[in-house]
Amino acid sequence: MHPALFVIGTADRQYKPDLLAQVESATGGETLVIPGADHSLEIPGDVPASLQAMERIVLALQGFVNR
C-alpha cells in the first residue's frame, strides 16, 4: 500500500462517510474531515472558519509528508 491522506468536507456532495471509511480501510490511508466545508474545502459565508480549516489541512499535510 502507498501512503494516502484523504481530505474532505462534510458539505461536499461527494462526502459519504461509509464509502470514505471503506477507502481508508482498503488503503490504510489517513482521513481529515472538515465539518461544514464544501468541495473547495471552504466553509461558505465564514471566512475565519475557512482559514482555520486551511490551517488544519496544512498541518495535516505537514504531518503526512514528514512521517
Steps between C-alpha positions, in 0.01 A plus 500: 500500500603856434455774758182700450337802658135565424361847573132579453232725644166387634319745268662346191239310299759225451536447876364161592634389838443130434688506169778711647543247780523220242764684297695586812490138613593362158797735459614538858470872438436785737193724487435860595133599491427871525154570645295734281760524222388472140678341201753783489563444873354840585228562754247717313438838659758452775845629406658447846377138512627445145843629600501272805408209272790587268732507801382152603558376145851646481591348837362163390702520178816593689453207736426265213800605292741507793431152634 
